[in-house]
């Protein structure tokens, strides 16, 4: 072989080897996004990249975590029920005045108008008694078992991102930019956020008003009114049937709430809910609740 041929063969081998190494080690470069200075914060993170670090593992037994969640929430639900009953008592007093042939005072009329707006009562009638009867169907207590079961479901027992970052225990939405937390898997074209609250108590207050005023939960209010009219106790298991529109899961959602109520003996709390007042639930011992596993279903778009 001539020296020229040997040189050609050597160059060919080197080129082939370099090409082979390039193929094996090739990696696509990441795409480059050009943005205006200071606009980096507007770039959305991909869904595969967590927006926040996962919370550290909680070493406490499940039964302990569940009981502590309930024990923290029970007084908040109790307080809201008591506040609701105070407003209800004022409305009942107005009804008594009218039934006695008396006129409402100026202060009562103002309060009646405030409650009408707060509870979103829309009526074409100017009759005060009609308005009062509609308010009595809305200004009413909610069974503690129902509130606790929904909070457990919607907040993953207080551990969801919305509960930890926004004190939102019931997955309630808001529609003003910046009013809450954006769901990580929010469908394209949707603009809602999951509302943020300054405290758990504020979340409970918003939840009560939602169930007592939104048209979607008229079935719950109708069932509660029927129980009232028949002098029957208010039951979370029964009223759960009026929440089919709370979740896209419909009847399956109602079933899961009832499972939580039964598994954790929450109906015992409803027995403390009297017609005229709410007895203290603070002395309700966590030891009375069985430590059977409950349903641990969080909000779909945590």
N, C-alpha and C positions, 0 to 999 in steps of 0.2 A: 504494500500500500504506500502510495506516494505521500510525502509530508503534507502536501496540500489537502489530500483527501482525509488524512488523519485530523488535520485542523478543522475541516468542515464537519466531520463526524463529532468532534469534541464540542464544537459550538452548538450543533443540533441537540446533543445530549443535555447541555447546560440549559438551553432554552426550554426543552421539554420538561426538565426537572423544575424549573422556575414556574412554568405554567401549572404543573401538577400541584406544587406547594400552594400556589395562589388559589386554586380551586378548593383545596381541602380547608384552607384557613379563612376563606371569604366569609364575611358577615355583613349583612345589610346595615348601612348607616341609619341612625334614627332620623325621622323626618324633622326638618327644621321649620319652626313656625315663626314667621316674622310678625311682630306686634309693635305697636307704638310704645315709646318709653313710658313706663309707669302703668301700662295696661296689663301686666302679667297676671294680676289678680283676677282678670276677667276670663282667663282661660280655664275651661272646665276640666276637672280631673277625670280620667277615664273611670268607668265603674269598677274596674279591676283594682284600682288604687284606693285603699281605704282613706276616707277623709280625716278620720281620727284614729289614734291608736286604740286597739282593743283594751277594755278594762282588765286589770289583773284578775286572775282566777280567785274566786271567793272560797276560802277553805271551810266556811261554816256549813254544817249539814243543811240539806234542803228544807227539812222541817223547821229548823231555826230561822232560816231566811224568810220562809213564808210567814211564820208567826210574827216576826219583827215587822214585816211589810204590813200585815193586817193591823198590828197593834199601833203602828204609826198612823195608819189611815182611818181607823175607826173613830177617833175623836174629831177628825176633820169632817167626816160625814155626819157625825152626831151634831156638830156645831151648825152645819149648813141646814140640817133638818130643823133644828131649833129656830134658826133665823127665818126659815120658810114658814114655820108655824106661827111665828109672831106676825108676819104679814097676813097669813090666813085668818088669824084671830081678828085682825083689823077689818078684813073684808066681811067676816061673819057678823061683826058688830054693825057694819053698814047695813047688811041685810036685815038685821034685827030692827034697826031704826025704821027702815021702810015698811017692814011688816007691822010695826006699831003705828003706822000712819004718820011718822015723823019725816022731815026732810033732812037730807045730809047737810052737815055743816060745811062751811067753806074749806076748812082743813081736810075734811073727808073727801070732798070732791077733788081737791088737788092730789091727794094720795091715790084716789081711784084712777085719775088720769095718768099718774106716774106708773102705776102698776099695769094699766092697759098698754102703755108703750113698752114697758120692760118685757112683758109677756106676749107681746105681739098679737094682741087681741084685735081682730078686725070685724066690726059689726056695723051694719047699716042702721041699726036701731039706736035711737037716743035714749031708750028706756034704761034707767040706771039699774033696775033689777035684772034685766037681761045681761048687761055687762057684768054685774056681780056674779051671776050664776056661771058665766063663762070663765071668769077669773077663778072661781072655786074649783073648777075642773083642772086648772093649771097651777095655781098656787097651792101646792100640796107636797107632802114628803115623798121620798123615794126609799124603798126598802134597803137597808144597809147591805144585805146580801147581794143585791143586784149591783150596787155601786162598787163593792169590793171585787166581785167576780169580773166586772168589766175592766176595772183598773188592772187586775192581774193579767187579763187577756191582752189588753191593748198596750200595756207597758212592759210585758214580759217580767212581771213581778218587780217592777221598778228599775229594771236593768236595761231597758231599751235606750237607744241614743236620744230619743225625744224626751224620755223621762229624766235621764241624767243631765242633758244639756239644756232642756227647756221646761223642766217640771211638768211636762204634759203626760198625764196618766191615762188619758182616754182617747188619744189619737185624733183630737179635734183639729180641723183644718182652719186656715185663715187665708185671705185672698188679697192682702196688701203686701207688696214687695218689702221684705225685711221684717215682717210680722212674726216670723218663726224660723224653723229649720227646713231647708229644702230636702225632700226625700231623695235618697241616692239613686233610686230607680224610678223617678217620676217620669211618666210617659211623655213622649214628645208632644208638644202642643198644650200641655197642662201648665197652669201657672200657680197652683195652690202651694202653700207651705203648711207645715205642721206647727200649730201655734206654740209660742213660748209664753210661759207665765212666771211671775216673780216668785211663786211659792206653790207648794202642793195645795194649800188651801184655795188659792186663786184658781187652780185647775179644777178642783172639786166644785167651786162656785159656778164656773163656766159650764161644767157638765150638767149640773142641776138645771140651769137656765135653758140649756140646749134641749134636754128631754122634756122640760115643762113648757116649751114655747114653739119648737120647730114643727112644721106641718107633718114631717115624716114620722113623728112619734105620737100622732093622734091616736093610733090604736092602743098604745100603752096608757094614755090618759083616759081613754074610754073605758078600758078594763079597770083601771083604778077607781074611776067614778062608780062603776057598777059594784065593786067591792064595798065602797063607802055606803052606797045606797042600801046594800043588803047587810050592813053592819058586820062585814067580814074583815078579818085581818088582812093587811097588805102583805102579799107574798112575792118575794123576788123571783121565785120559780114561775109563778103565774104571769107576772108582768114582763118577764123576759120574752114572752111570745110577741110583745108589741115592739120588739127591736129588730125585726127582720131587715129593715132598711138601714140599720146602723152599719152593716157590713155587706159586702158583695156575696158573702157566703150564705146569707139568708137563713134558712131553717137550720143549717149546720152550725151557724154561729149561735143561735138560740140554744141548741143542744149542748154546745161546749160550755156556755154560761151555766146551764143547769148542772152539768157535770162538776164544775168547780164548786158551786154552791153545796152540792151533796157531799162531795169528797172532803170538803173542809168544814162541814157542819155549820155553814153560815146562816142557815135558816133560824138558828138559835138567836141570832141578833135581831131578826125581824120580830120575834116574840116580845122584844123589849120596846118595840115601836107601838105606842098607844095612840088612841084616836085623838086625845086632847093634848098630849105632850110626849116628848121623847125622854124616856128614862135614861139615866147615865149608862153608857156601855163601857166605861173605863174599867169597871170591875170585872168585866168579862174575861176570865182567865184564858190565856193561850192554851193551857193544859186541857181545856174542854174541847178543843178542836183536835180531831184525830190527825195524825201525821201522814195520812194516806197521800200518795202522790196526786197532785192536782194537774190541771191542764196548763202547760207552759207554752202558750202561743202568743207571739208578739205581733206587733204591727207589721203588715206585709212589706212595707218599704222602709225598714229600719236603716 
